[in-house]
Amino acid sequence: MVFTLNLKELILSIMINIALIEDDIEIGDAIRDYLNSISEFRCVVNTDSVERFLNHLNDDNVPDVILMDIGLPGMSGIEGIKFIKEKYPDIDIIMLTIHYDSHHIFQSLCAGASGYLLKNLPFPEIKQSIEMLYAGGAPMSPQIARKVIHYFQPKKSKEIKSPLTSKEKEIVVGLVDGLSYKMIADRMYISVETVRSHIKNIYKKLHVHNKADVIRKSFHGEI
């Protein structure tokens, strides 16, 4: 006798072990409690940093899926992907974050993330995203999917060229990442004074007066 299972039955027949890396305790606890209320899910880890997760991780408690924030204390979520995937390449990682700029999206996907969700997603849609991932899909919030599609579409020939140099664009990326002037200087192997000089030029070219305006323009794809 041959038995066949549809996708929903297949998912229901499997216990999906999930780890959650989220530094906002209230959000983390709420997501954990929701996941544990679903019969086919089990939240095996709920921690606030990549370092704590790595200390907890061993061959006996490897999760199937990780939901991970980007802005974490210590190691960032994007850096964490590389460490986790290097040791356990079969773990699927979904970024669950407030960041929706192209830089964070593509850094995450290139590092090995299997999905990218925004934190404003309703819990039932997080559940559906995990099920989609487990069925072989790549879950993304609608805003993120649009950015990915836009990235791969041919650019219009009349597209306005950025007034910034490659160095200045790299400094903007550092500002978006929340780095201090010193951290940007260390990343680019230049002095803090050189960073300040570049930022003055960036303000002048973009006709802005503060870092927040630069970041806003970056988020809106104006740079």
Summary of the structure (lengths in Angstrom):
residues: 223
radius of gyration: 20.2
end to end distance: 62.2
largest distance: 75.8
contacts: 630
relative contact order: 0.09
helix: 50%
strand: 13%
